[in-house]
Each structure stands twice: as C-alpha cells, then as structure tokens.
Amino acid sequence: MIHETAIVSEHASIGENVTIGPYCVIDGDVSIGDNCVLHAHVVMKGKTRIGRGNQFFQFTSIGEDCQDKKYKGEPTELVIGDNNVFREGATVHRGTIQDEGITKVGSNNLVMVNAHIAHDCRVGNDVILANNVALAGHVTVEDYAIMGGGVAVHQFCRIGAHAFMGGGGIILRDVPPFVMVSGTKHIPQGINSEGLRRRGFGSETITAIKRAYKTLYREGNTLEEAINKIASSGAGNPEIGRLLTFLAHSERGIIR
C-alpha cells in the first residue's frame, strides 16, 4: 500500500506487501524488499538497497548524501539487510569513493531514536544502537554489539562482536570482542558475561574469555605480551581465536 500523499520515484523498485505511509519520499534509485513498512515522513534516496521485513519509523533519513567535505556527489551506495528496525529520526548515509563507496547495515538490528550511522560504516547483525548513538565515518560494528544511549564512536574505530558499551561515553579506540565498558571515557569493566550466557555461550567458553580479559587488562602486560599469553593459553578455542584476530588487526589500538 502506498499512501496518496507519498512521493515515489519512477526509478524506485518496490517489493511485494510494502507499506509506504503518509508523506514519505522515495527519491531516485531505491530498492525496497518485500514486507517493509515505512510508517510516515520517511525519506529514502539512492542508490539504496533495502532487504525484506524492515521497519522505518517517522522522520528516518535513509541513503542521504554523506556529511564528508570530500564528497562531491559521486554515485555511492547504501545496502541494508533484513528485519531491521529504524526508530524515529534515525539517519544512515551512503559511502564515499575514498573508501569502498558503500555503507552496509546487516540484519536484525535495532537502531533507536536519533541514532546516526555515517558514511562507509559496516554494521553487522543483531546490533543494538540506543537513542542518540553516533557512529562516525568508516566505523565497523561487529555482530551482537550493544551501545547505550549517547555513545559516540570516533571514525575508523572497530567495535568487536558481543561488546557492550554503557551510555554517554566516547569511543576513541577499538573495543575488543566480548568486552564491557562504561563511564564517559569508557574504561574496561570486565566481559559481557550476561549477554554471552543469553546467546548460548557455555561456561567453559565464558571462563576462557574471562581469563583472556584478565591477561589483557589486569596483569600489567604490554599488548604484545598479552597477545602471546592469550594465544598460548587459549589455543584451539574459536572465540579466543576471534579475539586474537581482532587484536592483530587493530589499527587505532584498543581501549586500555
């Protein structure tokens, strides 16, 4: 159903059973998958590719030109997966040619009121961005990460899988997988044990992750020393392998 007040470009592709509510604007090369709902006053611009079963609440802005002064109108892209919810005022911008020219958002994510996903970000699956979270350009957020209200993430930072960030802080360096941080400077506070249990992680795996966290943050090791000790004690554990891979590829350094 397309409301009579909505404006939909002739270049747009609309799937089956899509609802486009009052005063929505679909401008340009936008593709919307089956069973999506645009509640009202939603603006989408292309080139934007949207999967199935997504919901967009009022005043969301999806696929707009990015806020990067280097951007000169080049044809860049936004790709969104399936079953995401974008609440009121959420914004997602397309990429830049200085990166890969694409912003990507996976599936099953909740993007709350006034959250912003900037150009060239990579957001995985099952991520929660609470109200007023701001991701700067080129940020990567891995699966199941959770950010509390008002968290701001510096450009090029990476947020590891299953990490948890308390509200109101500024992230200036990478947050390793599983780590829970809080405070305005986001000081490491342990691992996200409760989140891991809810997602089916066994007690042995959680214990191994706690041990790795202690090596990384509580024993006074340098980062190189900690990586070597974690690699030695956690050999064969796939989640410890994930942590080590993240640490090895950190360009901004990790929170310490």
Sequence and secondary structure as in RCSB ss.txt:
>XXXX:A:sequence
MIHETAIVSEHASIGENVTIGPYCVIDGDVSIGDNCVLHAHVVMKGKTRIGRGNQFFQFTSIGEDCQDKKYKGEP
TELVIGDNNVFREGATVHRGTIQDEGITKVGSNNLVMVNAHIAHDCRVGNDVILANNVALAGHVTVEDYAIMGGG
VAVHQFCRIGAHAFMGGGGIILRDVPPFVMVSGTKHIPQGINSEGLRRRGFGSETITAIKRAYKTLYREGNTLEE
AINKIASSGAGNPEIGRLLTFLAHSERGIIR
>XXXX:A:secstr
 B TT EE TT EE TT EE TT EEESSEEE TT EE SS EEESSEEE SS EE TT EEEE  S TT  S  
 EEEE SS EE TT EEE   TTTTSEEEE SS EE TT EE TT EE SS EE TT EE TT EE TT EE TT
 EE TT EE TT EE TT EE SBB TTEEEETTTTEEEEE HHHHHHTT  HHHHHHHHHHHHHHHTS   HHH
HHHHHHHHTTT HHHHHHHHHHHT SS B  
